[in-house]
């Protein structure tokens, strides 16, 4: 068999890799090269990448400045594996990280370097808050995604993986998260947001609620895997007010929605709030594995070794991540993210008006979601057509055939998501949109019969 084909490598992968693999099932290609917003497979086909390492590559594949920083470090003879010992590269990384954190927190912040995965940042934060408060429960929100390790998965809304694993972390109480299009309160819009706030506040303050005071409240300011659902400003402000009143640490998971993706360095900044704990991973390592927790020093009740990880001193990630943080935090860079996102959203809203299979377009900056529906099927309790997971899957497959890689998420996999590089050009945006528009109209015509 020709060993330079996608099929050869995908078949080989099926022979040796676990059945937990996911992306090759949707994208049966074998990557050989990448640059900027483009990837190339072993057969020489080029694809516009709107998956982008699940949003990890904030400034695209193989950025020259980032790569040079890593090459320079390797050639310098610096120690590349350091556990949590101090290095000049770490000092620079920390200084840069604290410079992009809101001053209210940065002035009193501590940093925990974690194992490479964002899941471990979640685990560390939960352990930290339980240790500091002496309490044992955690409040999370339906639709949230915080990782795939036992504790992080317990805080995650999606049931696919967690329903098959027994005895995950107990003591998690889920609350409704505002989702106007499919409002958990059956109201939608501002009324739905107010109802979610009222429920959250009353439950925490009611002496007959049955819920003990938690060690922490954790949320994503923009839910990612849950379907690109931005929390309304009013909701984030209310959660911050209530947690402050009750002295409950508020954890903002910025692993996917942070690092400039929303048009702000951190998505919670849209609400003008400052949490007690920020979870940061993905883009902060410049494409290399890295996760950190930034938190108020009043929570720093740990003893030595209370949370550890062999690879928490990834020096290449610190060198690369420093470059990324300096770039994405510039006001002019963030303004461009907002401009590009507004343009994309306007085009997608126009497309929504032209077809029957798009129920909602939402998001902020370059974190956008398109929720597909089945207009011929039943409706939910709000009278909205049910999620069109099969339709979204067909659109995803056809986009790949047209050389555009896009990921799904949301309820029943019905939401196509924009996770492109923040450095994407206007021309590349137009190309991606033209492919998506063509595919969506084709599928819409099929659905209409």
C-alpha positions, -999 to +999 in steps of 0.1 A: +000+000+000+011+035-007+023+049+026+019+085+016-019+085+017-043+097+043-060+063+043-028+044+051-020+065+082-057+066+094-059+028+091-026+024+110-039+047+137-070+026+141-048-004+147-027+010+175-045+039+191-073+036+216-110+039+207-111+071+227-095+090+197-120+115+184-108+140+158-096+115+132-131+101+131-144+135+119-113+145+100-097+114+084-067+132+071-030+130+081-013+163+087+021+169+073+027+207+074+011+239+088+015+276+086-007+304+098-043+294+092-035+265+069-027+229+073-016+204+046-020+167+046+004+140+033-013+140-001-006+177-006-042+190+001-044+223+019-072+231+044-082+263+060-081+255+097-110+267+119-103+240+146-069+255+153-058+230+180-092+235+197-084+272+199-049+267+212-030+284+184-039+320+190-015+334+165-017+304+141+005+275+131+043+279+132+045+316+139+080+328+130+085+348+162+072+320+184+093+294+167+124+315+169+120+320+206+119+282+211+149+277+188+169+303+206+161+287+240+172+252+227+204+266+212+212+286+244+218+254+264+191+264+289+176+237+311+144+226+294+131+204+322+130+221+355+100+208+376+090+239+395+125+254+400+131+290+390+146+301+357+150+334+339+124+322+313+099+316+341+105+351+356+098+367+322+067+345+317+053+354+351+059+391+347+042+390+313+012+370+326+007+393+355+008+423+332-022+411+313-043+401+344-065+429+357-046+450+382-071+443+410-061+406+410-025+410+397-015+431+427-024+403+451-020+372+428-003+339+432+004+315+403+002+277+404+019+260+375+001+228+367+006+197+346+002+205+309-035+199+305-062+225+312-080+198+331-052+199+357-058+236+362-094+228+370-082+201+395-057+224+411-083+252+415-108+229+431-082+215+455-071+251+463-105+263+471-114+233+492-082+237+512-086+274+517-123+274+527-124+240+545-156+233+526-162+204+502-188+211+476-187+230+443-213+247+422-210+244+384-233+252+355-252+231+330-234+232+296-201+239+312-169+220+302-139+219+325-119+189+314-119+151+313-101+141+345-123+127+373-128+160+392-130+182+361-154+158+344-177+159+375-180+197+369-187+192+332-223+193+320-220+168+290-231+134+300-216+113+272-183+105+290-193+109+327-224+086+325-201+057+318-176+063+346-187+055+381-178+073+414-166+106+399-160+134+424-191+139+446-205+171+459-212+190+427-244+210+424-254+222+389-272+255+383-289+267+352-268+288+328-285+315+307-290+302+272-315+325+256-323+303+225-330+272+247-336+289+280-335+264+309-362+285+326-385+284+295-385+321+293-356+333+270-340+367+267-336+391+296-364+373+315-345+340+314-313+357+326-331+373+355-347+340+364-313+322+364-299+349+386-328+347+410-326+309+412-289+311+419-292+337+446-322+323+464-307+288+464-275+300+480-292+323+505-322+302+514-317+284+548-341+256+536-324+251+501-307+219+512-274+231+497-245+238+520-222+267+513-198+256+486-160+258+484-162+275+450-184+285+421-169+277+387-181+289+353-170+297+317-178+333+308-184+319+273-192+282+273-172+265+246-179+228+242-215+236+255-222+254+223-205+288+223-229+304+248-218+338+262-229+346+297-249+378+297-230+407+314-258+410+340-254+373+349-217+375+354-220+406+375-247+390+396-226+358+402-196+380+412-218+401+436-234+371+452-202+351+457-185+381+472-214+386+496-212+350+507-174+348+507-174+320+481-144+319+457-154+325+421-134+306+395-135+317+358-125+291+334-108+310+306-090+280+291-108+283+258-125+317+258-095+336+271-062+349+256-079+374+233-104+351+217-134+372+228-119+406+219-107+410+255-077+393+270-101+375+293-138+370+285-149+380+320-136+415+313-167+422+291-187+423+324-162+445+343-157+418+370-126+402+385-128+366+398-109+351+427-094+324+404-086+323+367-079+290+348-056+295+319-043+270+294-044+263+256-031+296+240-010+306+270+017+281+260+022+294+225+012+260+211+032+241+237+016+223+267+010+247+296-017+254+322-017+278+351-040+290+378-039+327+388-056+333+422-060+357+451-032+351+476-058+349+504-065+314+491-029+303+492-033+278+521-014+250+505+017+233+520+047+224+499+038+197+473+001+200+478-003+201+440+025+190+417+032+178+382+064+166+366+060+188+335+048+220+352+081+237+343+078+236+305+105+261+295+097+260+258+060+268+266+071+297+287+093+312+260+066+307+233+038+318+256+055+350+265+055+360+229+019+352+225+008+371+256+026+402+245+011+400+210-025+393+219-027+418+247-020+448+225-052+470+222-048+472+184-047+434+182-078+430+203-096+456+183-089+436+152-102+404+168-134+423+175-137+438+140-131+404+124-156+387+147-183+414+141-178+410+103-181+372+105-211+374+127-229+398+104-223+374+074-235+345+094-267+363+105-274+371+069-270+334+060-294+325+089-320+347+072-316+328+039-319+293+052-342+272+074-316+251+092-299+278+113-316+285+145-292+308+162-259+326+156-240+338+187-207+346+203-181+373+208-150+382+189-136+351+172-155+327+193-187+322+174-213+294+172-239+285+146-267+263+160-283+241+134-319+229+138-341+204+121-370+226+108-390+195+099-389+178+133-405+184+167-401+215+188-388+219+224-407+234+253-400+269+240-414+261+206-379+261+190-370+232+166-349+205+181-311+206+176-300+193+142-270+172+152-271+151+120-274+182+099-244+198+116-224+166+111-232+166+074-222+202+071-189+194+089-182+166+065-190+187+034-169+215+047-139+192+050-145+180+014-143+216+004-111+221+024-124+238+055-119+222+089-146+232+115-155+216+148-189+209+163-202+212+199-233+220+219-264+200+226-265+169+203-234+182+184-256+208+167-233+238+169-206+246+144-179+266+161-153+292+150-120+286+167-098+301+139-064+318+146-068+353+159-044+364+132-066+351+103-067+375+074-098+391+059-093+371+027-091+339+047-123+348+065-141+355+032-129+321+018-141+302+049-174+320+048-179+313+011-173+276+017-196+275+047-224+294+029-222+272-001-224+240+020-252+253+043-273+262+013-268+228-003-278+210+029-307+234+034-320+226-001-318+189+007-337+193+039-365+212+022-367+185-004 
